Amino acid sequence: MGRFSRRPEDGPGYEDNAALRGFGGYEPADAPRARPKRIRPRPKPLKWRRAPWFGLVFIALVAGVLNALGVGKPHPASSSPPPAPLVATPSPRAAVPAVVAGWQSVAGRDGAYAYDVPPNWQPAPGTQHGWDGIRLITSAFLGKCGQATLGGAGVTTEPLADVDAAARKAATDLATAAYGGVPEVGPVSDAQVSRADGAAVPAKVVVASVTPAQPGECAARHALVAALAFGGDSGTSGVVVAYADSDRSGPSIREDLVRIVGSYRFVPVADRGMTTPPPTTYR
């Protein structure tokens, strides 16, 4: 067997380039190799000093937004008018003539009954007030010292048919509940209540004095309570009471309290009317 030799006409030889590069293909062994590409570093981002125009654009953009939102602009004073004051119009209430000269009446319900108070008292016929054990309707009040009321009056009932006992109980209950002291109840005196038809109903009046237990600048040092009781229906008695701080309510307060409860009467239909108090403005 002869030795194998490459003939010149066989042309250039081939070599396996799978182990050299590429993906397993063949290329001529003496083919010129590709020059490796030079890998250039990625360009660095521009810094602020290298791009001053970017900062200017950003500032202009922010300024435009703030201007659109009104930041920094002077705001004109509001031209809207101030809110209107609240005006409360009281409901109509019964009105009857007073029987004590120079005084004012305090009428209950539709004017079926009434009593009178001095001109420095404030009628409040729609107000209920009282304490544990005694509640008063068809009220009136006398001034204030701080938050303390100097005096008041009102109408109630007692579950007693005996008008003497009813007057004593009402005076004692109010003096104890309102002032906290131990009352001294004076003698009972006779009185009467006029009915709507002019007839007289027997009544009893009692006055109690008390030294209040509550301390304080405006607490009463001495107080008086007057009560008038008259016969009612179903074993009850109607009662009118009036009370006041006897040191701050004037020298005639005892007589005034007795006259207040003594002015209680039932009012004829012809004397009953309606009135609307003036409105009250709250600002």
C-alpha positions in Angstrom: 0.0 0.0 0.0 1.4 3.2 -0.9 1.7 6.2 1.5 -1.0 8.7 1.3 0.1 12.1 0.3 -1.7 15.2 -0.6 -1.5 16.3 -4.2 -1.1 19.8 -5.0 -4.3 19.8 -7.0 -6.2 18.7 -4.0 -6.2 22.3 -2.9 -5.9 23.7 0.6 -6.6 21.4 3.6 -9.5 21.8 6.2 -9.4 21.8 9.9 -12.1 21.3 12.4 -13.0 24.7 13.9 -15.6 23.4 16.3 -13.1 23.6 19.1 -11.9 27.0 18.1 -14.9 29.3 17.8 -18.3 29.6 16.3 -21.1 27.2 16.7 -19.5 24.0 15.2 -19.3 25.1 11.6 -16.3 24.7 9.4 -14.3 27.4 7.8 -11.0 27.3 5.8 -8.0 26.8 8.0 -6.1 29.5 6.2 -9.0 31.9 6.0 -8.1 35.3 7.4 -9.4 35.5 11.0 -11.8 38.3 12.0 -10.3 41.1 14.0 -11.8 41.2 17.5 -14.0 44.1 18.1 -13.0 46.7 20.6 -15.6 47.0 23.4 -16.1 50.6 24.2 -17.3 51.5 27.7 -20.9 52.6 28.1 -21.2 56.4 28.1 -21.6 57.9 31.6 -24.7 59.9 32.3 -24.3 63.6 32.1 -23.7 65.4 35.3 -25.4 68.6 36.3 -22.3 70.6 35.6 -22.2 69.1 32.1 -25.9 69.8 31.4 -26.9 73.2 33.0 -29.8 73.5 30.6 -31.5 70.6 32.4 -31.6 72.4 35.7 -33.0 75.5 34.1 -35.8 73.6 32.5 -36.6 71.8 35.7 -36.8 75.1 37.7 -39.0 76.6 35.0 -41.3 73.6 35.2 -41.7 73.8 38.9 -42.3 77.5 38.8 -45.0 77.0 36.2 -46.8 74.4 38.4 -46.6 76.6 41.5 -47.9 79.6 39.5 -50.8 77.6 38.2 -51.7 76.5 41.7 -51.6 80.1 42.9 -48.7 79.7 45.4 -47.3 83.0 46.4 -50.1 85.0 44.9 -51.9 87.5 47.2 -55.4 86.4 47.9 -58.1 89.1 47.7 -60.2 89.6 50.8 -63.4 87.6 50.8 -66.3 89.6 49.4 -69.0 87.3 51.0 -71.1 89.1 53.6 -70.9 87.9 57.2 -73.5 85.4 58.3 -76.8 86.9 59.3 -77.7 86.8 63.0 -80.1 84.1 64.2 -83.5 85.5 65.1 -85.7 83.4 67.2 -89.4 84.2 67.2 -91.2 82.9 70.3 -94.5 81.0 70.0 -97.7 82.9 70.9 -98.7 82.5 74.5 -101.7 83.3 76.6 -102.1 86.8 77.9 -104.4 88.0 80.7 -104.6 91.3 82.6 -102.7 91.6 85.9 -104.8 92.1 89.1 -101.9 93.7 91.1 -101.3 97.3 89.9 -97.9 97.7 88.2 -97.2 94.0 88.1 -97.2 91.6 85.1 -99.2 88.4 84.8 -97.9 84.9 84.2 -100.6 82.9 82.5 -100.7 79.1 82.2 -102.0 76.9 79.4 -104.6 78.8 77.4 -104.9 81.5 80.0 -107.3 79.5 82.2 -105.3 80.5 85.3 -102.6 83.1 86.2 -100.7 84.8 88.9 -98.8 88.1 89.0 -95.1 89.0 89.6 -93.3 92.3 90.2 -92.0 94.2 87.1 -88.4 93.1 87.8 -89.3 89.4 87.5 -89.2 87.6 84.2 -92.3 85.5 83.2 -91.4 82.2 81.6 -94.8 80.4 81.4 -93.5 77.7 79.0 -90.7 76.7 81.3 -90.7 73.8 83.8 -88.2 73.8 86.6 -87.7 72.2 90.0 -85.8 69.7 92.1 -86.1 66.1 93.3 -89.5 65.8 94.9 -91.0 69.0 93.4 -91.6 70.2 89.8 -93.0 73.6 88.9 -94.8 74.7 85.7 -95.9 78.1 84.5 -92.6 79.6 85.9 -91.2 83.0 86.5 -87.8 84.0 87.7 -86.0 86.8 89.6 -82.6 87.9 88.4 -79.3 86.1 88.9 -76.0 86.2 90.8 -73.5 84.4 88.5 -75.3 81.2 87.6 -77.6 81.2 90.7 -81.1 82.4 90.3 -82.2 84.8 93.0 -85.8 83.7 93.1 -88.6 82.0 91.2 -92.2 80.9 91.2 -94.4 78.3 89.7 -97.4 76.0 90.0 -97.6 72.4 91.1 -99.9 69.9 92.8 -99.7 67.9 96.0 -101.4 64.5 96.6 -103.2 65.8 99.7 -106.8 66.9 100.1 -106.0 68.9 103.2 -104.9 72.3 101.9 -103.2 73.2 105.2 -100.9 70.1 104.9 -100.4 70.6 101.2 -99.1 74.2 101.7 -96.7 73.1 104.5 -95.5 70.1 102.5 -94.8 72.2 99.3 -92.9 74.9 101.3 -90.9 72.3 103.1 -90.0 70.3 100.1 -88.9 73.3 98.0 -86.9 74.8 100.8 -85.1 71.5 101.5 -84.5 70.6 97.8 -83.5 74.1 96.6 -81.4 75.3 99.5 -80.4 72.2 101.4 -81.2 73.6 104.9 -83.7 72.7 107.5 -86.7 75.1 107.0 -88.7 76.7 109.8 -92.3 76.8 108.7 -94.4 79.7 110.0 -98.1 79.7 110.9 -100.7 79.0 108.3 -103.0 81.9 107.3 -106.3 81.9 105.4 -106.6 83.0 101.8 -108.9 82.4 98.8 -108.7 81.7 95.1 -111.1 83.3 92.7 -112.8 80.9 90.2 -113.6 82.0 86.6 -117.3 82.5 87.6 -116.3 84.8 90.4 -116.8 82.3 93.3 -114.1 82.0 95.9 -112.3 78.8 96.8 -110.8 78.5 100.3 -107.0 78.4 100.4 -104.1 78.4 102.9 -100.8 80.3 102.8 -97.6 79.5 104.7 -94.1 81.1 104.7 -91.0 79.1 105.5 -87.5 80.5 106.2 -84.3 78.6 105.7 -80.6 79.1 106.2 -79.0 77.4 103.1 -76.3 74.8 103.5 -74.5 75.6 100.2 -71.4 77.7 100.4 -70.3 80.1 97.7 -70.2 83.8 96.8 -73.7 83.7 95.2 -75.2 81.2 97.6 -78.1 82.6 99.6 -77.4 83.2 103.3 -81.1 83.3 104.0 -84.1 82.4 101.9 -87.9 82.5 102.0 -90.5 80.2 100.5 -94.2 81.1 100.3 -96.8 78.5 99.3 -100.6 78.8 98.7 -102.7 75.6 98.5 -106.3 75.3 97.4 -108.7 72.4 96.9 -108.4 70.4 93.7 -109.9 67.3 92.2 -109.6 63.6 93.2 -108.0 64.3 96.6 -105.3 66.6 95.4 -104.5 70.2 96.1 -103.3 72.9 93.7 -100.2 74.8 95.0 -98.5 78.0 94.0 -95.0 78.6 95.4 -92.6 81.6 95.3 -89.1 81.7 96.7 -86.2 84.1 96.9 -82.9 85.0 98.4 -84.1 87.3 101.2 -80.7 89.2 101.4 -80.4 90.1 97.7 -84.0 90.5 96.6 -85.0 93.8 98.2 -86.4 94.8 101.6 -90.0 93.9 100.6 -89.3 90.4 99.4 -91.4 88.7 102.1 -94.4 90.7 101.2 -93.8 90.3 97.5 -93.7 86.5 97.8 -96.9 86.4 99.7 -98.6 88.7 97.2 -97.3 86.6 94.3 -98.9 83.4 95.6 -102.0 85.3 96.7 -102.6 86.7 93.2 -103.3 83.2 91.8 -106.8 83.0 90.2 -108.8 81.3 87.5 -109.4 83.7 84.6 -112.8 84.3 82.8 -112.9 83.4 79.1 -113.6 87.1 78.3 -110.3 88.1 79.8 -108.1 85.6 78.0 -106.1 86.6 75.0 -103.0 85.7 73.0 -99.7 87.5 72.5 -96.4 86.9 70.8 -93.3 88.1 72.7 -90.8 90.1 70.7 -88.1 88.1 68.8 -84.8 87.4 70.3 -81.6 88.0 68.2 -78.5 85.8 68.7 -75.3 87.1 67.2 
